[in-house]
């Protein structure tokens, strides 16, 4: 059974930084595409960033240049470094593992105040 556990969320003022972590267990992490998504109140869940096993990344336009996704296969962990945070980044952030079956973490709150 795959489990994804996010950590590192919290509250920060605009312009600040946070680093989210997602620890995976129960899968061959190193060969999986991983992603971060977010869902703000009243809005649909949206893609934030993706990383493949080779380290190739993709970002939503709204976070390009501010967020960085990375992975540490030895620790079965994917990270999302968020900088220059804006109030509109406020959302619940979810980690996702892609595969024949997709798995989601439980989500973690990020709140950015102006």
N, C-alpha and C positions, 0 to 999 in steps of 0.2 A: 504494500500500500504506500503510495507516494504521499508525503506530507511536505508542505511548504509553510515555513513560519517566518513572518516578517517582523522586523524590529527597527527601532531607530526613529520612529515618528515622534511628533510632539508639536509644540507651539513655538513660533519664532516670529520676529518682526520682519517686515518687508526689508529686503536687501540682505537678509541673513542666509545661513546655509544649514542643511541637514543631510545626513547620509542614511539611507535606508539599506537594510540588509535582508536577504531572503535565503534562509538555510533550507536545503532540500535533503530529504532522506527517502530511501526506498526505491531509488531509480538510478540508472546509469547517467548521472548528471552531465558528465563531460561531453556526451554526444547529443545533448538536447538544446534546441533553441529555447531561450528564456526571454521573458518580457516583463515590463512594468506597465500597468494600466492605472487609471484613476477614475473616480466617479464623484462628482460634486453633487450636492443636494439638488434634486429636481432635474438632473441632467443624465444623459446616457454615459455608460462606461466608455472611456476612450483610451486608445493606445498612447503611451508616453514614449517608450523606448524598447528596442529589441536588440538582442545580441545572439549570434550563432556560435557554434562550437569553435569556429576559426577566429572569433573575435570581431567579425564584421558587425557594425552597429547601424541602427536606423533610429531616427528621432522624429517626433511630431514637430511641426514647424514652430509651435508655440513654446517649445523648450530648447530648441537648437541653440547652442552656444552657452546655455546656462546649466543644463543637466548632462551628466555623463554616466552611462551604464558600463559596468565592467563585471568580470567574473573571476572567481578563484576556484578552479576545478578541484584543487587539492582539499578545499574545505567545503565543496558542494554548495557554494554560496555565490549569489549574484548581488551586486550593489547598484544603488542609484545615488550618485552624488548630486545634490541639488544646491545650486548657488544662485545669488541674485533673486531670491524668492519674491514672488508677488502675491498679493491677496488672491488673485484669480487662480493660484496654484493650490488653494485650499481644497482638499478632497480626501476621500479615503483611497489609499494607494494599495493596489493588489499586485502580487507577483504571480506569474503564470509560466507553467512549463508546457511546452508544445510536444506533441507526439501522437502516436496512434490514438491515445486518449489524452486530452488536455486536463491539467490540474491547476487549481487556484489556491492561493493562500487565503487566510481569513480576512485580510485587509488591515490596514493601519492608518490612523488619522494623522493628517498633516494640516495644521492650521497656521495661516500666515496673516498677521494683523498689520494694518496700515499705520 
